[in-house]
């Protein structure tokens, strides 16, 4: 009888722990509910800064898959459009390193053949951009309606990305992606990266 009581107690404790962990896990829906529930345009000062920090914290708690779902739904763009340049810079600094770390980890977990195909495709697209004439037709990927970043914020994104890459990736990943970085540098030096999307 005591064994049955103990077994039921252990089962209930495990079930409670599972429910608590589910409630603590951040999802794209929870971020969407937060964004929809707070009107950033009506906030000022400390309340605005706190709301932006809370959004950044929520984004950083998302798994890579949830982060991609959120990005695909463009759920946070409305807030990003309302941010000042300084707020955008702080937001990028707060959220990008986690995103880069997740992407690098996912890349490193892929089979070698899949990594090689991804690198080949990236090189192909970058070389195509670099070959195009400077008539404004060059661009990386299809144009989007995403809010444009100033030159300073674009530089910050590149810096954060490279710092994350060099501090978080393995030696093998650095070696595999070296040709992509070299080609990307040529594209940026040619000016095609700035003219296109």
SULRA-V670970 format. One record per residue. N is the residue number from 0. RES is the residue in one letter. D_LAST is the distance of its C-alpha to the last C-alpha in Angstrom with 2 decimals. Layout:
n | res | d_last
N | RES | D_LAST
N | RES | D_LAST
This chain:
n | res | d_last
0 | X | 69.30
1 | X | 67.78
2 | X | 65.46
3 | X | 64.24
4 | X | 63.66
5 | X | 61.78
6 | X | 59.65
7 | X | 58.80
8 | X | 58.01
9 | X | 55.69
10 | X | 53.95
11 | X | 53.48
12 | X | 52.16
13 | X | 49.63
14 | X | 48.59
15 | X | 48.23
16 | X | 46.09
17 | X | 43.83
18 | X | 43.45
19 | X | 42.77
20 | X | 40.07
21 | X | 38.41
22 | X | 38.46
23 | X | 36.96
24 | X | 34.09
25 | X | 30.83
26 | X | 28.97
27 | X | 25.88
28 | X | 28.47
29 | X | 30.08
30 | X | 26.88
31 | X | 26.19
32 | X | 29.81
33 | X | 29.47
34 | X | 26.37
35 | X | 28.11
36 | X | 31.37
37 | X | 30.36
38 | X | 29.31
39 | X | 27.36
40 | X | 27.67
41 | X | 31.44
42 | X | 31.58
43 | X | 32.22
44 | X | 33.24
45 | X | 34.35
46 | X | 33.85
47 | X | 30.15
48 | X | 29.72
49 | X | 31.69
50 | X | 29.62
51 | X | 26.35
52 | X | 28.14
53 | X | 29.51
54 | X | 26.12
55 | X | 24.90
56 | X | 28.16
57 | X | 27.77
58 | X | 24.26
59 | X | 25.69
60 | X | 28.57
61 | X | 26.52
62 | X | 26.66
63 | X | 23.57
64 | X | 24.14
65 | X | 24.60
66 | X | 21.52
67 | X | 19.44
68 | X | 21.35
69 | X | 20.64
70 | X | 16.87
71 | X | 16.97
72 | X | 19.05
73 | X | 16.87
74 | X | 20.25
75 | X | 19.56
76 | X | 16.73
77 | X | 19.53
78 | X | 20.99
79 | X | 17.87
80 | X | 17.39
81 | X | 21.07
82 | X | 21.01
83 | X | 21.63
84 | X | 19.67
85 | X | 22.56
86 | X | 22.55
87 | X | 18.86
88 | X | 19.62
89 | X | 22.75
90 | X | 21.19
91 | X | 18.54
92 | X | 21.48
93 | X | 23.60
94 | X | 21.47
95 | X | 19.10
96 | X | 21.98
97 | X | 23.49
98 | X | 20.36
99 | X | 19.89
100 | X | 23.64
101 | X | 23.62
102 | X | 20.88
103 | X | 22.82
104 | X | 26.05
105 | X | 24.83
106 | X | 23.58
107 | X | 26.95
108 | X | 28.88
109 | X | 27.52
110 | X | 29.81
111 | X | 29.34
112 | X | 28.47
113 | X | 25.64
114 | X | 24.22
115 | X | 24.59
116 | X | 22.74
117 | X | 19.78
118 | X | 19.75
119 | X | 20.21
120 | X | 17.30
121 | X | 14.96
122 | X | 16.53
123 | X | 16.28
124 | X | 12.51
125 | X | 12.19
126 | X | 14.96
127 | X | 13.51
128 | X | 10.46
129 | X | 13.22
130 | X | 15.51
131 | X | 13.59
132 | X | 14.97
133 | X | 13.57
134 | X | 13.59
135 | X | 10.11
136 | X | 9.63
137 | X | 7.97
138 | X | 4.81
139 | X | 5.37
140 | X | 6.68
141 | X | 7.03
142 | X | 5.56
143 | X | 7.64
144 | X | 10.10
145 | X | 9.86
146 | X | 11.16
147 | X | 9.23
148 | X | 10.87
149 | X | 12.96
150 | X | 13.11
151 | X | 16.15
152 | X | 14.74
153 | X | 11.88
154 | X | 14.89
155 | X | 16.91
156 | X | 14.63
157 | X | 14.76
158 | X | 18.47
159 | X | 19.27
160 | X | 17.61
161 | X | 19.55
162 | X | 22.69
163 | X | 22.61
164 | X | 22.10
165 | X | 24.98
166 | X | 27.26
167 | X | 26.85
168 | X | 26.44
169 | X | 29.39
170 | X | 30.30
171 | X | 29.68
172 | X | 26.11
173 | X | 25.48
174 | X | 27.04
175 | X | 25.16
176 | X | 21.69
177 | X | 22.63
178 | X | 21.29
179 | X | 17.82
180 | X | 17.90
181 | X | 19.28
182 | X | 16.62
183 | X | 13.85
184 | X | 15.96
185 | X | 16.18
186 | X | 12.46
187 | X | 12.31
188 | X | 15.55
189 | X | 14.54
190 | X | 11.88
191 | X | 9.26
192 | X | 7.25
193 | X | 7.57
194 | X | 7.03
195 | X | 3.79
196 | X | 0.00
